[in-house]
Every structure is written in C-alpha cells, then in structure tokens.
Amino acid sequence: VRLVESGGGLAQVGGSLRLSCAASGFSFSSSAMSWVRQAPGKQQEWIAALNSAGSPSYAPSVKGRFTISRDVNKNSLYLQLNNLRPEDTAIYYCSKGFSGTMGRGQGTQVTVSS
C-alpha cells in the first residue's frame, strides 16, 4: 500500500484548499478510503470516508464544509476543504479503509491563518 498526499498549504479563514491522495499497491476501486488529520499535541481525528461503494461519511466538525471524492480511473482520493477555520490547521493524511487506521501516507500540512 502506498499513499501520497498533496495539495496542502496556507489558507485564510474562509478560504479553500483541495487535497489529493495518489494510491497504489492495492485495489483502489473496491476499497473504502478515508481522510484523517492530526493537529500539534492532539490525537488523530477521523474526518471523512468513502465506503467501497463510494458513499461518503463526515465527522460533525467538517460536515457541510468538506467534501470527499474519488476518481477510480486515476486511483486518486480527494478532499475539498471550504470555509476553512483556524481549528482546521493540521497535517492531513489519507488512509486505506473506512476508519483511518489501516496506515497512512506522509501527510500534507494545512495551515489556516486569521
């Protein structure tokens, strides 16, 4: 399993970013996938997932602001981040599986400044 995240950066409060995750080494189209994040000094937080059929689920903290999607032809997972808040600052990781516990990539840093 190899997961490579990209797309993070610095955003203003209320701004947007789009994260990408390139997946390889497993059957992406038949796998549930998830996004998790970890802020400094805090535990990992599950924020969104797609089940194997492609149906999304979200944590309450991001529901209505973030959108998870995938392109099975590109073996890629995405996370659209809208209406960003300072508390969204974290390293974001994609993970194989629904719960975010089946390994993750190197992560991409998202910093939201006010």
C-alpha positions in Angstrom: 0.0 0.0 0.0 1.4 3.4 -1.0 -0.4 6.7 -0.3 1.0 10.1 -1.3 -0.9 13.2 -0.2 -0.5 16.6 -1.8 -2.3 20.0 -2.0 -1.9 21.4 1.4 -0.7 24.9 2.1 -1.6 28.2 3.7 -5.1 29.5 3.5 -7.0 32.4 5.0 -10.1 31.9 7.3 -13.0 31.2 5.0 -10.7 30.1 2.2 -10.5 26.8 0.3 -8.0 24.1 -0.5 -8.2 20.8 -2.4 -6.2 17.9 -1.1 -5.2 14.9 -3.3 -4.1 11.4 -2.4 -2.4 9.1 -5.0 -3.0 5.5 -4.1 -1.1 2.4 -5.4 -0.4 -1.2 -4.5 -4.0 -2.3 -3.8 -7.4 -2.4 -5.5 -8.4 1.2 -5.0 -11.8 1.0 -6.8 -13.0 -1.7 -4.3 -11.6 -0.2 -1.2 -13.0 2.1 1.4 -10.8 5.2 1.9 -10.7 7.9 4.5 -9.1 11.2 5.5 -7.8 11.8 9.0 -5.9 14.8 10.4 -3.6 15.4 13.4 -3.0 18.8 14.9 0.0 19.5 17.1 -0.3 18.0 20.5 -3.7 16.4 19.6 -4.8 12.9 18.8 -5.6 11.8 15.2 -9.1 12.8 14.2 -11.1 10.9 11.6 -12.8 13.5 9.4 -14.3 11.8 6.3 -14.5 8.5 4.4 -15.9 6.8 1.4 -17.2 3.2 1.7 -16.3 0.7 -1.0 -19.4 1.8 -2.9 -18.4 5.4 -2.8 -20.9 6.7 -0.3 -19.4 9.5 1.9 -19.5 10.0 5.7 -18.2 13.0 7.6 -17.3 14.0 11.1 -19.6 16.7 12.6 -16.7 19.1 12.7 -16.3 19.2 8.9 -19.8 18.2 7.6 -21.1 20.8 5.2 -17.6 22.3 4.7 -15.5 19.4 3.4 -16.3 17.1 0.5 -14.6 13.7 0.0 -14.5 12.2 -3.5 -12.5 9.8 -5.6 -11.5 9.1 -9.2 -11.1 5.4 -9.7 -9.6 5.8 -13.1 -6.8 7.8 -11.6 -6.6 5.8 -8.3 -6.9 9.1 -6.5 -8.8 10.3 -3.5 -9.7 14.0 -2.9 -10.8 16.2 -0.1 -12.2 19.7 -0.9 -11.9 22.0 2.1 -14.2 25.0 2.1 -14.9 27.7 4.7 -11.7 26.9 6.5 -11.3 27.7 10.2 -8.1 28.1 12.3 -9.0 24.9 14.1 -8.6 23.1 10.7 -4.9 23.6 10.9 -3.3 20.1 11.0 -1.4 17.5 8.9 -3.9 15.7 6.7 -3.5 12.1 5.8 -5.4 9.7 3.6 -5.8 6.1 4.7 -6.9 2.8 3.2 -10.1 1.6 4.9 -13.1 3.4 6.4 -11.8 4.1 9.9 -8.4 5.7 9.1 -6.4 3.1 10.9 -5.1 1.0 8.0 -1.9 3.0 7.5 -1.4 6.5 6.0 0.9 8.4 3.8 3.4 11.1 4.8 0.6 13.7 5.0 0.2 17.3 3.8 0.2 20.3 6.0 -2.8 22.6 6.1 -2.4 25.9 7.9 -5.3 28.3 8.3 -4.4 31.9 9.3 -6.7 34.6 10.6 
